[in-house]
Amino acid sequence: MVESDAIRTQWIGRLVQLSRPLDRVDRRILALLQENAKRTFAEIGADVGLSSTAVKRRVDRLQHDGVIVGYGARVDPRAVGEGIEALIEVYCADRIAPADVGRSLGGLDQVVSAFTVSGEPDAVIRARVESIADLEKFVERLRHDPNVLRTRTMIVLSTLIDRPNGLNVANRRDRDEPAGAA
């Protein structure tokens, strides 16, 4: 689908109104900030062919539009005593809304991320704990929630790929760019 340069609204759990569609330079700036958010606007500008002032304007716009929602440090969980990671399938009672599941999980510090999914489970949780005993306590706590009928837990043995934001903005072709364009 070809989009015009009009304001585009996307649904990502909340409405995001872009003041203009993202172009290749915006995507490269996002990729560079994802790699290292401590880069200066001058360093980014040298990479994308813009002045530091132009980069700052673009970053400000990306923040204002809700594309950039924050900055943070990536921490090795093992260094802070959270060396065990698990994926937990959650099966809920009938007619439980995703918002109810979210409220049930929201106050649990062990939850790194949680998703509603298609298929048999209603949700999948990514959790981090210090020990197997802590994981067992966490799963028991989940099972005591009135919205949860049962769980299935898989312990992560090793991480093959972990993209902190899960975005591959640098290599994504612009929606309004014709296929095969460089």
C-alpha positions in Angstrom: 0.0 0.0 0.0 1.3 3.4 -0.9 0.8 6.1 1.7 0.7 9.8 1.1 2.7 12.3 3.1 -0.3 13.0 5.3 -0.2 12.4 9.0 -0.3 8.7 9.7 -1.9 7.1 12.8 -0.7 3.7 14.0 -2.1 1.5 16.7 0.6 0.0 19.0 -1.3 -0.4 22.2 -1.7 3.4 22.1 -2.3 5.8 19.2 0.8 7.4 17.7 0.4 10.3 15.3 3.4 10.9 13.2 3.9 14.5 12.0 5.3 13.0 8.8 6.2 9.4 7.7 9.6 8.0 8.8 12.2 8.2 6.0 15.5 6.3 5.6 17.4 9.0 7.6 14.9 8.8 10.5 15.3 5.0 10.5 19.1 5.2 10.5 19.0 7.7 13.4 16.8 5.3 15.3 19.1 2.4 14.6 22.1 4.4 15.8 20.4 5.4 19.0 19.3 1.8 19.6 22.9 0.7 19.3 24.2 3.4 21.6 21.9 6.1 23.0 24.9 8.0 24.3 26.0 9.0 20.8 26.2 12.7 20.3 24.1 14.4 17.6 27.4 15.3 15.9 28.4 11.6 15.7 25.0 10.6 14.4 25.0 13.5 11.9 28.4 12.4 10.5 26.9 8.9 9.9 23.7 10.1 8.2 25.0 13.2 6.4 23.3 15.9 8.5 24.4 18.7 10.8 24.0 18.1 14.6 21.3 20.7 14.6 19.3 18.8 11.9 19.7 15.6 13.8 18.5 17.2 17.1 15.4 18.5 15.3 14.7 15.0 14.0 15.2 13.4 17.4 13.0 16.0 19.0 10.3 15.3 16.4 10.6 11.5 16.9 10.2 12.1 20.7 7.3 14.4 20.2 5.6 11.9 17.9 6.0 9.1 20.4 8.4 7.1 18.3 11.2 7.5 20.8 9.6 6.8 24.2 12.7 6.8 26.4 16.4 6.0 26.9 18.0 3.5 29.2 20.9 1.3 30.1 21.1 -2.3 29.1 22.0 -4.3 32.1 23.3 -7.9 32.3 20.7 -9.7 34.4 23.3 -12.2 35.7 25.3 -9.3 37.1 22.4 -8.2 39.3 21.4 -11.7 40.4 18.7 -12.5 37.9 20.4 -15.3 36.1 17.4 -17.5 35.4 15.0 -16.6 32.6 11.8 -18.4 31.8 9.0 -18.3 29.3 5.7 -19.1 30.9 2.5 -19.9 29.0 -0.6 -18.7 30.9 -4.0 -20.2 30.3 -6.8 -18.1 31.7 -10.4 -18.7 32.6 -13.0 -18.1 29.9 -14.0 -14.5 29.1 -10.9 -12.9 30.7 -10.0 -9.7 28.9 -6.4 -9.0 28.0 -6.6 -5.9 30.3 -7.5 -8.2 33.2 -4.5 -10.4 32.5 -2.3 -7.3 32.3 -3.5 -6.1 35.7 -2.8 -9.5 37.1 0.8 -9.5 35.9 1.5 -5.7 36.2 2.5 -5.8 39.8 4.9 -8.8 39.5 8.5 -7.6 39.4 9.7 -10.8 37.9 7.8 -10.1 34.7 10.1 -8.7 32.0 7.5 -8.7 29.3 4.1 -10.3 28.7 2.1 -10.8 25.5 -1.3 -12.0 24.5 -0.9 -14.6 21.8 -2.8 -16.7 19.3 -2.9 -20.4 19.9 -3.7 -22.3 23.0 -2.2 -20.1 25.7 -3.9 -16.8 26.4 -0.6 -15.1 27.3 3.2 -15.7 27.4 5.4 -14.2 30.0 9.1 -13.6 29.9 10.3 -13.7 33.5 13.7 -13.4 35.3 14.4 -14.7 38.8 17.5 -15.4 40.9 17.1 -19.1 41.4 15.0 -22.2 40.6 13.4 -21.9 44.0 12.4 -18.3 43.2 11.0 -19.4 39.8 8.9 -22.1 41.6 7.5 -19.5 44.1 6.7 -17.1 41.2 4.9 -19.8 39.2 2.9 -20.7 42.3 2.0 -17.1 42.8 0.7 -17.0 39.2 -1.3 -20.1 39.7 -3.1 -18.6 42.7 -4.4 -15.7 40.6 -8.1 -16.2 40.0 -7.7 -15.4 36.3 -5.1 -18.1 35.8 -6.3 -21.7 35.3 -2.9 -23.2 34.6 0.7 -22.5 33.4 3.4 -24.1 31.5 7.0 -23.1 32.1 10.1 -23.3 29.9 13.5 -22.4 31.4 15.8 -20.6 28.9 19.0 -22.5 28.6 20.8 -20.0 26.3 19.9 -16.8 24.4 20.6 -17.1 20.7 19.4 -13.6 19.7 18.2 -10.8 21.9 17.4 -7.5 20.3 16.7 -5.1 23.2 13.9 -3.3 21.3 13.1 -6.0 18.8 13.1 -3.4 16.0 15.1 -3.6 12.8 14.5 0.0 11.8 17.7 0.4 9.8 17.0 -2.1 7.1 13.3 -1.6 6.8 12.2 -0.1 3.5 10.1 3.0 3.7 6.4 2.1 3.0 6.1 4.7 0.3 9.4 3.7 -1.4 8.8 1.5 -4.5 10.1 -2.0 -4.3 13.7 -2.3 -5.7 14.5 1.3 -5.0 17.9 1.9 -3.4 
